[in-house]
Amino acid sequence: MPGLRGPRLPPAGILLALPFLPLLLLPAAPAPRRASYKPVIVVHGLFDSSYSFRHLLDYINETHPGTVVTVLDLFDGRESLRPLWEQVQGFREAVAPIMAKAPQGVHLICYSQGGLVCRALLSVMDEHNVDSFISLSSPQMGQYGDTDYLKWLFPTSMRSNLYRICYSPWGQEFSICNYWHDPHHDDLYLNASSFLALINGERDHPNATAWRKNFLRVGRMVLIGGPDDGVITPWQSSFFGFYDANETVLEMEEQLVYLRDSFGLKTLLARGAIVRCPMAGIAHTAWHSNHTLYETCIEPWLS
């Protein structure tokens, strides 16, 4: 009849799409998510505090956004002179919960004296999960030099006679004496050093085997230092080199601790887990704020 219309059919294209309508209504698949970066723990050096690492923190945030970075605020300033075993215990209590929340592992960036604290942590922590231990201009084989720090601490002593203080029970109450390594008084060093000689495995002790096993849990050790440091003496100590009795520097592979593999150094190198990154033109107080150094020696290992 005029004026009446039958039902209007949808266009043919819509009819063809009807069987696929349930699929079109499904929510879109989420974009693949990139794995997050491992947490980074930073340990400062002598007379330092967390503020010294503000540039490093910015660099990490720029290149690896979202990374959880913890700059530990312990034993700051003059408190960094406390005996190193006391500091190791404090830092151990601070890093343990961070590691526990990161089953995929963590990275340690440890500067100057802090590099020795961190190496001790690797030795005494049975279940640590450190992927990269980055030792930033640290006197890993000890210190033997007349620096401004020493002149301030012991104004009447020079490096040639500082052993008289450092290798006494009183001297070992100062952190710097815990890694003072006089190549002319090796016997006194081995007998008196309450810290470095122990973590190096240079002196027998009941925990030596367990500590070596723990140390070898580390995924990688990155050693950073350079000839213009001006504080670490000899500067090759950052790479486990050190003076012999004639004050000739012997490189890591010539050191007894390496040849005897006393704490795992030789084993670590054999498996390709030691990275050496020497950089010239950087003074000791600038290692953690130099952007080129960060890009070259640190950023590649922050997975």
Secondary structure, 3 states (H helix, E strand, C coil): CCCCCCCCCCCHHHHHHHHHHHHHHCCCCCCCCCCCCCCEEEECCCCCCHHHHHHHHHHHHHHCCCCCEEECCCCCHHHHHCCHHHHHHHHHHHHHHHHHCCCCCEEEEEECHHHHHHHHHHHHCCCCCEEEEEEECCCCCCECCCCHHHHHHCCCCCCCCCHHHHCCCCHHHCHHHHCECCCCCHHHHHHHCCCHHHHCCCCCCCCHHHHHHHHCCCCEEEEEECCCCCCCCCHHHHHCCEECCCCCEECHHHCHHHHCCCCCHHHHHHCCCEEEEECCCCCHHHCCCCHHHHHHHHHHHCC
